[in-house]
Amino acid sequence: MVLTIVGPSAVIAAIGFASIRALGRNPSAAPKILPAMIVSLVFAEAVAIIGLLVLFHLFG
């Protein structure tokens, strides 16, 4: 159960760190960086939700 929480959390942290770092280097690239960041966050959350659903189905 811990991996279904820690894994996506680490991915979300890495996405946030990379996007803020990229925006710090090139603020004019925000219209390209932000949609890519949002799509990546949605995929990470989807994986987390699917992992929790599988976990609860197997052990619930």
Gaussian input, Z-matrix of N, CA and C with variables (Angstrom, degrees):
# hf/3-21g

backbone

0 1
 N
 C     1     B1
 C     2     B2     1     A1
 N     3     B3     2     A2     1     D1
 C     4     B4     3     A3     2     D2
 C     5     B5     4     A4     3     D3
 N     6     B6     5     A5     4     D4
 C     7     B7     6     A6     5     D5
 C     8     B8     7     A7     6     D6
 N     9     B9     8     A8     7     D7
 C    10    B10     9     A9     8     D8
 C    11    B11    10    A10     9     D9
 N    12    B12    11    A11    10    D10
 C    13    B13    12    A12    11    D11
 C    14    B14    13    A13    12    D12
 N    15    B15    14    A14    13    D13
 C    16    B16    15    A15    14    D14
 C    17    B17    16    A16    15    D15
 N    18    B18    17    A17    16    D16
 C    19    B19    18    A18    17    D17
 C    20    B20    19    A19    18    D18
 N    21    B21    20    A20    19    D19
 C    22    B22    21    A21    20    D20
 C    23    B23    22    A22    21    D21
 N    24    B24    23    A23    22    D22
 C    25    B25    24    A24    23    D23
 C    26    B26    25    A25    24    D24
 N    27    B27    26    A26    25    D25
 C    28    B28    27    A27    26    D26
 C    29    B29    28    A28    27    D27
 N    30    B30    29    A29    28    D28
 C    31    B31    30    A30    29    D29
 C    32    B32    31    A31    30    D30
 N    33    B33    32    A32    31    D31
 C    34    B34    33    A33    32    D32
 C    35    B35    34    A34    33    D33
 N    36    B36    35    A35    34    D34
 C    37    B37    36    A36    35    D35
 C    38    B38    37    A37    36    D36
 N    39    B39    38    A38    37    D37
 C    40    B40    39    A39    38    D38
 C    41    B41    40    A40    39    D39
 N    42    B42    41    A41    40    D40
 C    43    B43    42    A42    41    D41
 C    44    B44    43    A43    42    D42
 N    45    B45    44    A44    43    D43
 C    46    B46    45    A45    44    D44
 C    47    B47    46    A46    45    D45
 N    48    B48    47    A47    46    D46
 C    49    B49    48    A48    47    D47
 C    50    B50    49    A49    48    D48
 N    51    B51    50    A50    49    D49
 C    52    B52    51    A51    50    D50
 C    53    B53    52    A52    51    D51
 N    54    B54    53    A53    52    D52
 C    55    B55    54    A54    53    D53
 C    56    B56    55    A55    54    D54
 N    57    B57    56    A56    55    D55
 C    58    B58    57    A57    56    D56
 C    59    B59    58    A58    57    D57
 N    60    B60    59    A59    58    D58
 C    61    B61    60    A60    59    D59
 C    62    B62    61    A61    60    D60
 N    63    B63    62    A62    61    D61
 C    64    B64    63    A63    62    D62
 C    65    B65    64    A64    63    D63
 N    66    B66    65    A65    64    D64
 C    67    B67    66    A66    65    D65
 C    68    B68    67    A67    66    D66
 N    69    B69    68    A68    67    D67
 C    70    B70    69    A69    68    D68
 C    71    B71    70    A70    69    D69
 N    72    B72    71    A71    70    D70
 C    73    B73    72    A72    71    D71
 C    74    B74    73    A73    72    D72
 N    75    B75    74    A74    73    D73
 C    76    B76    75    A75    74    D74
 C    77    B77    76    A76    75    D75
 N    78    B78    77    A77    76    D76
 C    79    B79    78    A78    77    D77
 C    80    B80    79    A79    78    D78
 N    81    B81    80    A80    79    D79
 C    82    B82    81    A81    80    D80
 C    83    B83    82    A82    81    D81
 N    84    B84    83    A83    82    D82
 C    85    B85    84    A84    83    D83
 C    86    B86    85    A85    84    D84
 N    87    B87    86    A86    85    D85
 C    88    B88    87    A87    86    D86
 C    89    B89    88    A88    87    D87
 N    90    B90    89    A89    88    D88
 C    91    B91    90    A90    89    D89
 C    92    B92    91    A91    90    D90
 N    93    B93    92    A92    91    D91
 C    94    B94    93    A93    92    D92
 C    95    B95    94    A94    93    D93
 N    96    B96    95    A95    94    D94
 C    97    B97    96    A96    95    D95
 C    98    B98    97    A97    96    D96
 N    99    B99    98    A98    97    D97
 C   100   B100    99    A99    98    D98
 C   101   B101   100   A100    99    D99
 N   102   B102   101   A101   100   D100
 C   103   B103   102   A102   101   D101
 C   104   B104   103   A103   102   D102
 N   105   B105   104   A104   103   D103
 C   106   B106   105   A105   104   D104
 C   107   B107   106   A106   105   D105
 N   108   B108   107   A107   106   D106
 C   109   B109   108   A108   107   D107
 C   110   B110   109   A109   108   D108
 N   111   B111   110   A110   109   D109
 C   112   B112   111   A111   110   D110
 C   113   B113   112   A112   111   D111
 N   114   B114   113   A113   112   D112
 C   115   B115   114   A114   113   D113
 C   116   B116   115   A115   114   D114
 N   117   B117   116   A116   115   D115
 C   118   B118   117   A117   116   D116
 C   119   B119   118   A118   117   D117
 N   120   B120   119   A119   118   D118
 C   121   B121   120   A120   119   D119
 C   122   B122   121   A121   120   D120
 N   123   B123   122   A122   121   D121
 C   124   B124   123   A123   122   D122
 C   125   B125   124   A124   123   D123
 N   126   B126   125   A125   124   D124
 C   127   B127   126   A126   125   D125
 C   128   B128   127   A127   126   D126
 N   129   B129   128   A128   127   D127
 C   130   B130   129   A129   128   D128
 C   131   B131   130   A130   129   D129
 N   132   B132   131   A131   130   D130
 C   133   B133   132   A132   131   D131
 C   134   B134   133   A133   132   D132
 N   135   B135   134   A134   133   D133
 C   136   B136   135   A135   134   D134
 C   137   B137   136   A136   135   D135
 N   138   B138   137   A137   136   D136
 C   139   B139   138   A138   137   D137
 C   140   B140   139   A139   138   D138
 N   141   B141   140   A140   139   D139
 C   142   B142   141   A141   140   D140
 C   143   B143   142   A142   141   D141
 N   144   B144   143   A143   142   D142
 C   145   B145   144   A144   143   D143
 C   146   B146   145   A145   144   D144
 N   147   B147   146   A146   145   D145
 C   148   B148   147   A147   146   D146
 C   149   B149   148   A148   147   D147
 N   150   B150   149   A149   148   D148
 C   151   B151   150   A150   149   D149
 C   152   B152   151   A151   150   D150
 N   153   B153   152   A152   151   D151
 C   154   B154   153   A153   152   D152
 C   155   B155   154   A154   153   D153
 N   156   B156   155   A155   154   D154
 C   157   B157   156   A156   155   D155
 C   158   B158   157   A157   156   D156
 N   159   B159   158   A158   157   D157
 C   160   B160   159   A159   158   D158
 C   161   B161   160   A160   159   D159
 N   162   B162   161   A161   160   D160
 C   163   B163   162   A162   161   D161
 C   164   B164   163   A163   162   D162
 N   165   B165   164   A164   163   D163
 C   166   B166   165   A165   164   D164
 C   167   B167   166   A166   165   D165
 N   168   B168   167   A167   166   D166
 C   169   B169   168   A168   167   D167
 C   170   B170   169   A169   168   D168
 N   171   B171   170   A170   169   D169
 C   172   B172   171   A171   170   D170
 C   173   B173   172   A172   171   D171
 N   174   B174   173   A173   172   D172
 C   175   B175   174   A174   173   D173
 C   176   B176   175   A175   174   D174
 N   177   B177   176   A176   175   D175
 C   178   B178   177   A177   176   D176
 C   179   B179   178   A178   177   D177

   B1=1.4491
   B2=1.5254
   B3=1.3004
   B4=1.4610
   B5=1.5286
   B6=1.3324
   B7=1.4673
   B8=1.5197
   B9=1.3321
   B10=1.4649
   B11=1.5222
   B12=1.3209
   B13=1.4633
   B14=1.5270
   B15=1.3189
   B16=1.4618
   B17=1.5289
   B18=1.3286
   B19=1.4602
   B20=1.5154
   B21=1.3377
   B22=1.4658
   B23=1.5319
   B24=1.3231
   B25=1.4670
   B26=1.5236
   B27=1.3170
   B28=1.4623
   B29=1.5252
   B30=1.3273
   B31=1.4668
   B32=1.5217
   B33=1.3224
   B34=1.4649
   B35=1.5279
   B36=1.3284
   B37=1.4646
   B38=1.5262
   B39=1.3217
   B40=1.4682
   B41=1.5244
   B42=1.3328
   B43=1.4660
   B44=1.5253
   B45=1.3164
   B46=1.4594
   B47=1.5154
   B48=1.3190
   B49=1.4597
   B50=1.5240
   B51=1.3293
   B52=1.4665
   B53=1.5224
   B54=1.3292
   B55=1.4667
   B56=1.5267
   B57=1.3128
   B58=1.4663
   B59=1.5258
   B60=1.3155
   B61=1.4648
   B62=1.5292
   B63=1.3368
   B64=1.4681
   B65=1.5216
   B66=1.3255
   B67=1.4687
   B68=1.5240
   B69=1.3204
   B70=1.4615
   B71=1.5212
   B72=1.3247
   B73=1.4628
   B74=1.5160
   B75=1.3484
   B76=1.4613
   B77=1.5306
   B78=1.3304
   B79=1.4678
   B80=1.5273
   B81=1.3122
   B82=1.4660
   B83=1.5291
   B84=1.3162
   B85=1.4661
   B86=1.5249
   B87=1.3184
   B88=1.4640
   B89=1.5268
   B90=1.3374
   B91=1.4745
   B92=1.5280
   B93=1.3155
   B94=1.4646
   B95=1.5270
   B96=1.3222
   B97=1.4609
   B98=1.5277
   B99=1.3114
   B100=1.4607
   B101=1.5272
   B102=1.3281
   B103=1.4785
   B104=1.5325
   B105=1.3277
   B106=1.4642
   B107=1.5245
   B108=1.3362
   B109=1.4516
   B110=1.5241
   B111=1.3182
   B112=1.4618
   B113=1.5234
   B114=1.3251
   B115=1.4701
   B116=1.5285
   B117=1.3215
   B118=1.4631
   B119=1.5200
   B120=1.3241
   B121=1.4607
   B122=1.5223
   B123=1.3241
   B124=1.4667
   B125=1.5261
   B126=1.3288
   B127=1.4647
   B128=1.5267
   B129=1.3323
   B130=1.4625
   B131=1.5250
   B132=1.3203
   B133=1.4607
   B134=1.5241
   B135=1.3270
   B136=1.4698
   B137=1.5237
   B138=1.3122
   B139=1.4666
   B140=1.5254
   B141=1.3205
   B142=1.4607
   B143=1.5240
   B144=1.3101
   B145=1.4665
   B146=1.5246
   B147=1.3229
   B148=1.4650
   B149=1.5298
   B150=1.3170
   B151=1.4607
   B152=1.5141
   B153=1.3258
   B154=1.4654
   B155=1.5194
   B156=1.3256
   B157=1.4624
   B158=1.5275
   B159=1.3119
   B160=1.4642
   B161=1.5215
   B162=1.3181
   B163=1.4593
   B164=1.5187
   B165=1.3256
   B166=1.4615
   B167=1.5212
   B168=1.3201
   B169=1.4612
   B170=1.5322
   B171=1.3284
   B172=1.4577
   B173=1.5244
   B174=1.3232
   B175=1.4599
   B176=1.5268
   B177=1.3240
   B178=1.4622
   B179=1.4641
   A1=110.75
   A2=115.65
   A3=119.27
   A4=110.78
   A5=116.88
   A6=119.50
   A7=112.02
   A8=117.78
   A9=119.30
   A10=111.35
   A11=117.28
   A12=120.93
   A13=110.60
   A14=116.52
   A15=121.14
   A16=111.91
   A17=117.71
   A18=121.02
   A19=113.17
   A20=118.30
   A21=119.17
   A22=113.28
   A23=116.98
   A24=119.12
   A25=110.84
   A26=116.70
   A27=120.30
   A28=111.03
   A29=116.76
   A30=120.30
   A31=110.41
   A32=117.25
   A33=121.14
   A34=110.35
   A35=116.86
   A36=119.93
   A37=111.18
   A38=117.12
   A39=120.55
   A40=111.24
   A41=116.93
   A42=120.45
   A43=110.23
   A44=116.92
   A45=120.83
   A46=112.19
   A47=116.44
   A48=120.57
   A49=111.15
   A50=116.18
   A51=119.91
   A52=111.62
   A53=116.88
   A54=118.59
   A55=111.65
   A56=118.15
   A57=120.53
   A58=110.26
   A59=116.45
   A60=119.40
   A61=110.97
   A62=116.21
   A63=119.74
   A64=111.01
   A65=116.97
   A66=119.87
   A67=111.47
   A68=117.08
   A69=120.34
   A70=112.18
   A71=116.32
   A72=119.99
   A73=112.39
   A74=116.55
   A75=120.19
   A76=109.17
   A77=117.66
   A78=120.17
   A79=114.09
   A80=117.40
   A81=119.15
   A82=112.15
   A83=118.02
   A84=121.94
   A85=112.28
   A86=117.36
   A87=121.07
   A88=113.49
   A89=120.28
   A90=118.28
   A91=113.98
   A92=118.12
   A93=120.62
   A94=111.76
   A95=117.03
   A96=121.05
   A97=111.26
   A98=117.77
   A99=120.24
   A100=113.97
   A101=120.90
   A102=118.19
   A103=112.84
   A104=117.04
   A105=119.73
   A106=110.70
   A107=116.51
   A108=120.29
   A109=110.80
   A110=117.24
   A111=120.69
   A112=110.83
   A113=117.64
   A114=120.67
   A115=110.43
   A116=117.32
   A117=120.70
   A118=111.47
   A119=116.81
   A120=120.11
   A121=111.75
   A122=116.97
   A123=120.24
   A124=110.29
   A125=117.58
   A126=119.89
   A127=111.26
   A128=117.82
   A129=120.41
   A130=110.64
   A131=117.56
   A132=120.68
   A133=111.36
   A134=117.00
   A135=120.03
   A136=110.56
   A137=116.82
   A138=120.09
   A139=110.24
   A140=117.35
   A141=120.72
   A142=110.98
   A143=117.25
   A144=120.69
   A145=110.58
   A146=117.34
   A147=120.34
   A148=110.28
   A149=116.97
   A150=120.36
   A151=112.32
   A152=117.03
   A153=119.95
   A154=111.65
   A155=117.59
   A156=120.07
   A157=111.17
   A158=117.13
   A159=120.35
   A160=110.40
   A161=116.73
   A162=121.10
   A163=111.43
   A164=117.10
   A165=120.04
   A166=111.59
   A167=117.29
   A168=120.07
   A169=110.75
   A170=116.63
   A171=119.91
   A172=112.71
   A173=117.02
   A174=120.50
   A175=113.99
   A176=117.74
   A177=119.80
   A178=115.73
   D1=-32.03
   D2=-178.97
   D3=-66.07
   D4=-37.13
   D5=-178.78
   D6=-66.56
   D7=-30.99
   D8=178.75
   D9=-71.96
   D10=-14.51
   D11=177.60
   D12=-100.06
   D13=-45.52
   D14=-174.82
   D15=-72.14
   D16=-38.82
   D17=-178.08
   D18=-59.40
   D19=-59.33
   D20=178.66
   D21=-63.87
   D22=-31.03
   D23=177.72
   D24=-64.34
   D25=-40.52
   D26=177.72
   D27=-66.21
   D28=-38.68
   D29=178.37
   D30=-65.63
   D31=-43.15
   D32=179.41
   D33=-63.72
   D34=-40.15
   D35=177.65
   D36=-64.62
   D37=-41.24
   D38=179.29
   D39=-66.11
   D40=-39.49
   D41=177.93
   D42=-63.74
   D43=-45.57
   D44=179.20
   D45=-63.09
   D46=-43.56
   D47=179.52
   D48=-62.14
   D49=-46.18
   D50=-177.97
   D51=-66.71
   D52=-39.22
   D53=-178.41
   D54=-70.83
   D55=-40.31
   D56=177.85
   D57=-66.62
   D58=-37.64
   D59=177.56
   D60=-65.43
   D61=-41.31
   D62=178.60
   D63=-66.70
   D64=-39.56
   D65=177.58
   D66=-66.96
   D67=-32.59
   D68=177.09
   D69=-67.41
   D70=-35.52
   D71=179.29
   D72=-77.42
   D73=-36.58
   D74=-175.24
   D75=-142.65
   D76=83.99
   D77=-177.60
   D78=-63.42
   D79=-23.90
   D80=-179.01
   D81=-74.17
   D82=-9.97
   D83=179.36
   D84=-89.91
   D85=9.82
   D86=-177.54
   D87=-57.50
   D88=-40.49
   D89=179.11
   D90=-63.13
   D91=-21.57
   D92=177.88
   D93=-93.03
   D94=-32.34
   D95=-174.69
   D96=-78.83
   D97=-43.64
   D98=-174.10
   D99=-63.41
   D100=-44.58
   D101=177.05
   D102=-63.42
   D103=-37.62
   D104=177.60
   D105=-65.28
   D106=-37.44
   D107=178.07
   D108=-66.13
   D109=-42.42
   D110=-179.05
   D111=-64.80
   D112=-42.67
   D113=178.04
   D114=-62.80
   D115=-41.50
   D116=178.55
   D117=-64.28
   D118=-40.24
   D119=177.82
   D120=-65.57
   D121=-38.55
   D122=178.34
   D123=-63.74
   D124=-43.14
   D125=178.41
   D126=-64.33
   D127=-40.49
   D128=178.92
   D129=-64.17
   D130=-41.48
   D131=177.88
   D132=-66.79
   D133=-37.38
   D134=178.65
   D135=-63.53
   D136=-41.67
   D137=177.60
   D138=-63.48
   D139=-39.94
   D140=178.88
   D141=-64.35
   D142=-43.81
   D143=-179.34
   D144=-66.06
   D145=-42.82
   D146=178.04
   D147=-63.28
   D148=-40.96
   D149=177.19
   D150=-61.34
   D151=-42.25
   D152=178.03
   D153=-67.29
   D154=-38.63
   D155=177.62
   D156=-63.62
   D157=-42.94
   D158=177.54
   D159=-64.17
   D160=-42.34
   D161=179.34
   D162=-60.59
   D163=-47.11
   D164=-179.65
   D165=-69.14
   D166=-30.83
   D167=178.08
   D168=-70.09
   D169=-39.03
   D170=-178.80
   D171=-75.23
   D172=-41.40
   D173=-172.73
   D174=-112.24
   D175=1.54
   D176=-175.22
   D177=-95.23

